[in-house]
Amino acid sequence: SRDGRFDLLTVDEMYGRLYLSHGTEVNVVDLKTNKSIATIPNTLGVHGITIASDLKKGFTSNGKDTSVTVFNSETFQLIETVKIPGINPDAILYDAFSKKVFVFNGKSNDVNVIDAKTNKVISTIPLPGKPELCTNDNLGSVFVNIEDKNMIVVIDAITLTIKHEWSIAPGEEPTGLSYDHINKRLFSVCSNKLMVVLNAENGKVIKTIPIGDGCDGVEFDEERKLIYTSNGDDGTMTVMKEVNADSFQVIQTIITQKGAKTIALDKKSHRLFLPTAEFGETPPASEDNPNPKRSIKPNTFVVLVVE
């Protein structure tokens, strides 16, 4: 990808593949060989990828194109490019329970819902603020962090209405979100170096745990009862043990690499994947670009694998 920016990644456990957002394309890696096997092109400003294994489809959120690319997850062939009404589609989630894709729009503060069978936009749900990352319980609830309001919103995947709005105080500016299906707990990682644990049935904050700086992602390994946060500004990964539903302890801090802020877990192999790159200087701010990002050095995009 000539545009070196990267963001979210996802594992397709059915086929053993890793999907990486990378500027204007999605890179696909075979997890058996660790070799790149395909690219999905024309995904301008791609943020996220979600896989509907039961439909053999994948969906990407293309932030700079206000579109979702639908592809065949077996062959990688393009099925359709769906234009959406939202602005800057970012987090994206397939909910197998409702057979719907939820596309969270960072600049229009709403979520577009796509029927995963027909690829048609069927609803737009306004949100109380800027959505960040999301997860679901596979029982009809979709959860999303609202970054500028320090809350989690719960969406009913069947009626497509908002069921709850829960404060995550003292957590601030939440980004990554993960879910424990057995104990019904939500793990929300925040920019003030905290992970907030919530009861996913009533929204009560159970616990806050210190993590590293610049965290955008969190993964929960249900089999091993381990939680991992990717702290991009520190270049570390915090590892926590879930002792029981209400008790957690930090057991390790692993050195990764600066910029490794997002993370994906392969539930079969228990391996973790963190994309990053080497960064150059931050250009000066201008009227056209008031919040410039550091440049990425060409050909330095890598995926760190934690066994």
Stockholm file with secondary structure:
# STOCKHOLM 1.0

chainA/1-307         SRDGRFDLLTVDEMYGRLYLSHGTEVNVVDLKTNKSIATIPNTLGVHGITIASDLKKGFTSNGKDTSVTVFNSETFQLIETVKIPGINPDAILYDAFSKKVFVFNGKSNDVNVIDAKTNKVISTIPLPGKPELCTNDNLGSVFVNIEDKNMIVVIDAITLTIKHEWSIAPGEEPTGLSYDHINKRLFSVCSNKLMVVLNAENGKVIKTIPIGDGCDGVEFDEERKLIYTSNGDDGTMTVMKEVNADSFQVIQTIITQKGAKTIALDKKSHRLFLPTAEFGETPPASEDNPNPKRSIKPNTFVVLVVE
#=GR chainA/1-307 SS CCSCCEEEEEEETTTTEEEEEETTEEEEEETTTTEEEEEECCCTTEEEEEEEGGGTEEEEEETTTTEEEEEETTTCCEEEEEECSSSSEEEEEEETTTTEEEEEETTTTEEEEEETTTTEEEEEEECSSCEEEEEECSSSEEEEEEGGGTEEEEEETTTTEEEEEEECTTCCSEEEEEEETTTTEEEEEETTTEEEEEETTTCCEEEEEECCSSEEEEEEETTTTEEEEEETTTTEEEEEEEEETTEEEEEEEEECCTTCCCCEECTTTCCEEEEECCBCCCCCCCSSCSSCCCCBCTTCCEEEEEC
#=GC SS_cons         CCSCCEEEEEEETTTTEEEEEETTEEEEEETTTTEEEEEECCCTTEEEEEEEGGGTEEEEEETTTTEEEEEETTTCCEEEEEECSSSSEEEEEEETTTTEEEEEETTTTEEEEEETTTTEEEEEEECSSCEEEEEECSSSEEEEEEGGGTEEEEEETTTTEEEEEEECTTCCSEEEEEEETTTTEEEEEETTTEEEEEETTTCCEEEEEECCSSEEEEEEETTTTEEEEEETTTTEEEEEEEEETTEEEEEEEEECCTTCCCCEECTTTCCEEEEECCBCCCCCCCSSCSSCCCCBCTTCCEEEEEC
//
